[in-house]
């Protein structure tokens, strides 16, 4: 009985505390006008003055007067850096009038002379040297299969020259670059710097002025060393054809796979 009364009492309390479902009302007031930024639209029309066609280049630059002198603060004051280029300036400033050049800075037009006229000589010609080149042909081979012999007394070297720079030619002697000349112009050769056939192992010890000889079926020439240098593996400038007769030698640099020794000698 008491439990029933307790349950009824709780039910009545919950009923009394239940709020009806009604729509809430909101009041939103606008912010004050002063809190908003000014509009960014600018409809003002700007009218510039007439543009001035003024030469602002350095062809009539003025050398400034001495610092602190009475004229140091006057605009446009000073001597022209290049009076002959100061076109259409006052002749009293030591410049020029029109295309006439004043002599000695004089202001008298009689002291001015017109610019000199340069007439090219009809007999003048430009001659560019032509690269020399001798192609490898079958009649230039010796019976032993080589193309010639290279001798360098300074390093006690005498080696035969074979066509190509692959492993087979270099295993027998010095190799001749296939795209290079074999006699006239730039004769380019390569060789090993290690192993049994290390024919070019000491070319980096050559000094300027040392001599070498090249013998082919076309004759014998003597050359003098003019360059001993390390170059990049990809540097092929030494293989270029030349107008003079020279020999270019290439070999590896010990423990430097990206470098090569290059020795050049010109005919004497």
Secondary structure as the mmCIF struct_conf table of DSSP 4:
data_model
#
loop_
_struct_conf.conf_type_id
_struct_conf.id
_struct_conf.beg_label_comp_id
_struct_conf.beg_label_asym_id
_struct_conf.beg_label_seq_id
_struct_conf.end_label_comp_id
_struct_conf.end_label_asym_id
_struct_conf.end_label_seq_id
HELX_RH_AL_P HELX_RH_AL_P1 UNK A 2 UNK A 17
HELX_LH_PP_P HELX_LH_PP_P1 UNK A 18 UNK A 20
HELX_LH_PP_P HELX_LH_PP_P2 UNK A 29 UNK A 32
HELX_RH_3T_P HELX_RH_3T_P1 UNK A 33 UNK A 35
BEND BEND1 UNK A 36 UNK A 36
HELX_LH_PP_P HELX_LH_PP_P3 UNK A 37 UNK A 39
HELX_LH_PP_P HELX_LH_PP_P4 UNK A 44 UNK A 46
HELX_LH_PP_P HELX_LH_PP_P5 UNK A 48 UNK A 52
BEND BEND2 UNK A 57 UNK A 57
HELX_RH_3T_P HELX_RH_3T_P2 UNK A 58 UNK A 60
HELX_LH_PP_P HELX_LH_PP_P6 UNK A 61 UNK A 61
STRN STRN1 UNK A 62 UNK A 63
HELX_LH_PP_P HELX_LH_PP_P7 UNK A 64 UNK A 66
TURN_TY1_P TURN_TY1_P1 UNK A 67 UNK A 68
BEND BEND3 UNK A 69 UNK A 69
TURN_TY1_P TURN_TY1_P2 UNK A 70 UNK A 73
BEND BEND4 UNK A 74 UNK A 74
TURN_TY1_P TURN_TY1_P3 UNK A 75 UNK A 76
BEND BEND5 UNK A 78 UNK A 78
STRN STRN2 UNK A 79 UNK A 80
TURN_TY1_P TURN_TY1_P4 UNK A 81 UNK A 82
HELX_RH_3T_P HELX_RH_3T_P3 UNK A 83 UNK A 85
TURN_TY1_P TURN_TY1_P5 UNK A 87 UNK A 88
HELX_RH_3T_P HELX_RH_3T_P4 UNK A 91 UNK A 93
TURN_TY1_P TURN_TY1_P6 UNK A 94 UNK A 94
STRN STRN3 UNK A 96 UNK A 97
TURN_TY1_P TURN_TY1_P7 UNK A 98 UNK A 99
STRN STRN4 UNK A 100 UNK A 102
BEND BEND6 UNK A 103 UNK A 103
TURN_TY1_P TURN_TY1_P8 UNK A 104 UNK A 105
HELX_RH_3T_P HELX_RH_3T_P5 UNK A 109 UNK A 111
STRN STRN5 UNK A 112 UNK A 114
HELX_LH_PP_P HELX_LH_PP_P8 UNK A 115 UNK A 118
TURN_TY1_P TURN_TY1_P9 UNK A 122 UNK A 123
HELX_LH_PP_P HELX_LH_PP_P9 UNK A 128 UNK A 132
STRN STRN6 UNK A 133 UNK A 133
HELX_RH_3T_P HELX_RH_3T_P6 UNK A 138 UNK A 140
TURN_TY1_P TURN_TY1_P10 UNK A 143 UNK A 144
BEND BEND7 UNK A 145 UNK A 145
STRN STRN7 UNK A 148 UNK A 152
HELX_RH_3T_P HELX_RH_3T_P7 UNK A 153 UNK A 155
TURN_TY1_P TURN_TY1_P11 UNK A 156 UNK A 156
STRN STRN8 UNK A 157 UNK A 163
BEND BEND8 UNK A 166 UNK A 166
HELX_RH_AL_P HELX_RH_AL_P2 UNK A 167 UNK A 172
BEND BEND9 UNK A 173 UNK A 173
STRN STRN9 UNK A 174 UNK A 176
HELX_LH_PP_P HELX_LH_PP_P10 UNK A 177 UNK A 177
TURN_TY1_P TURN_TY1_P12 UNK A 178 UNK A 179
BEND BEND10 UNK A 180 UNK A 180
STRN STRN10 UNK A 181 UNK A 181
BEND BEND11 UNK A 182 UNK A 184
STRN STRN11 UNK A 185 UNK A 185
STRN STRN12 UNK A 186 UNK A 190
BEND BEND12 UNK A 193 UNK A 195
TURN_TY1_P TURN_TY1_P13 UNK A 196 UNK A 197
TURN_TY1_P TURN_TY1_P14 UNK A 199 UNK A 202
HELX_RH_3T_P HELX_RH_3T_P8 UNK A 203 UNK A 205
TURN_TY1_P TURN_TY1_P15 UNK A 208 UNK A 209
STRN STRN13 UNK A 211 UNK A 216
TURN_TY1_P TURN_TY1_P16 UNK A 217 UNK A 218
STRN STRN14 UNK A 219 UNK A 232
TURN_TY1_P TURN_TY1_P17 UNK A 233 UNK A 234
HELX_RH_3T_P HELX_RH_3T_P9 UNK A 237 UNK A 239
BEND BEND13 UNK A 240 UNK A 240
BEND BEND14 UNK A 243 UNK A 244
STRN STRN15 UNK A 246 UNK A 253
TURN_TY1_P TURN_TY1_P18 UNK A 254 UNK A 255
STRN STRN16 UNK A 256 UNK A 267
#
